[in-house]
């Protein structure tokens, strides 16, 4: 054998060795790829099964088909003596499936995290403010050492006593109380006490009903009291039973778990079988009997005692059961509407309204013209807030709020919402709280995926007459209220019955009531 032959033999041997190494390398790649495909797909399927994303009728065939695809694909990837280009095609297909699985896992887990975060766990924050006269030299709580303070006492309120205890750990103070907000404010103005302690939820109430006093007060400290309560639970099957949601809108920028007046009081009665949604607006100044206090007050003031108080008060008013509540910072309408690229509504009349920062500066005013148009977040909030130039005031404002809400729901049910999914979740994060469980929300959404989204909307507003009366929350002086119209309430009650009974014509007429 010549030297050249030997060199060729050695070269051939090296080529064979390199070829074997290449084959082993490719074989290992296909094994790793098929292993990753199987594991990630199983995780994705597990997420679907555990969270009941699909009904059992859809779930079983979906799981079987997906498993068949990935196992056939993995078998081909690990099959010896197949052409390289065939394996490459199935490799690309496997990578695409893995990417799709990862996207589903990402969106699934982010959705579950979001739903878990908005589910009310019973966590509550009650904030109390220490107020002094603007003309005083007091700048912080330490300046009140050996001074006097009076607090607003409504029955046996453990939270405010805990707040007093926290103050006493910082300073030595004389403490007194008053059960009447007007008397409490007058004691500060008349300098009978050096400071007063009031739940922050009363802040806007004082500003609205006692503005002359409010302008002479300043806040020097805030005490937060955290507590946990048992949240309301419903035994309704949300996928088939009619249910009612109370939508409470607080027009503040505080923690959504904080007590606050409810400026928006909408009921959404939903029949998932007939696809009917009845929206009911109750004006904020409606003169009602507070459920736990058994005293007359404005509906908006019920929120001072918690969302549960507002809910039970509305149950009493309409003689119905309310299954769920959703509490939202009203100003978050801006980010929600912007997240879905605006909503289309028919603005009933031209007007100007303050912006989300409540600025009355001319350059900051939000002005809208009458007519059908697309509104951004600031414009939608202005429409939902405005009432001063409307002939029926708060009733008309509530009707505008229902129009805005319906437009948001319609946009949210559109398939196009998927492209804005992340933005919508970010817009709602930390701004919504509900007693609806994660599982209930998923089951309801899943049920709607399997049906058409042709929901039928109806709306009603509770009517009333302008009046003035004493309110439990504000003391002995009279303030503006709306006296309920009995016929209006009867129509709403009958309409709720119609929805629960599955009737196509939900809204009742006066004639039907009288019959």
ABEGO torsion letter per residue (X at the ends): XBAAAAAAAAAAAAAAAAAAAAAAAAAAAAAAAAAAAAAAAAAAAAAAAAAGABBAAAAAAAAAAAAAAAAAAAAAAABBGBBAAAAAAAAAAAAAAAAAAAAAAAAAAAAAAAAAAABBAGBBBBBBBBBBBAABABABAAAABGBBBBBBBBEBBAAAAAAAAAAAAABBBBBBBBABAAAAAAAAAAGABABBBBBAAAAAAAAAABAAAAAABBBABBBBBBBBBBBBBBABBAAABBBBBBBBBBBBABBAABBBBBABBBBBBBBAAAGBBBBBBBBAABBBBBAAAGBBBBAAAAAAAEAAAAAAAAAAAAGBBBABBBBBBAAAAAAAAAAAGEBBBBBABBBBBBBAAGBABAAABBBBBBEBBBBBAAAAAAAAABAAABAAEAAAAAAAAAAAAAAAAAAAABAAAAAAAAAAAAAABGABBBABBAAAAAAAAAAAAABBABBBBBBBBBBBBBBBBBBAAAEABBBBBBBBBAAAAAAAAAAAAAAAAGBABABBBAAAAAX
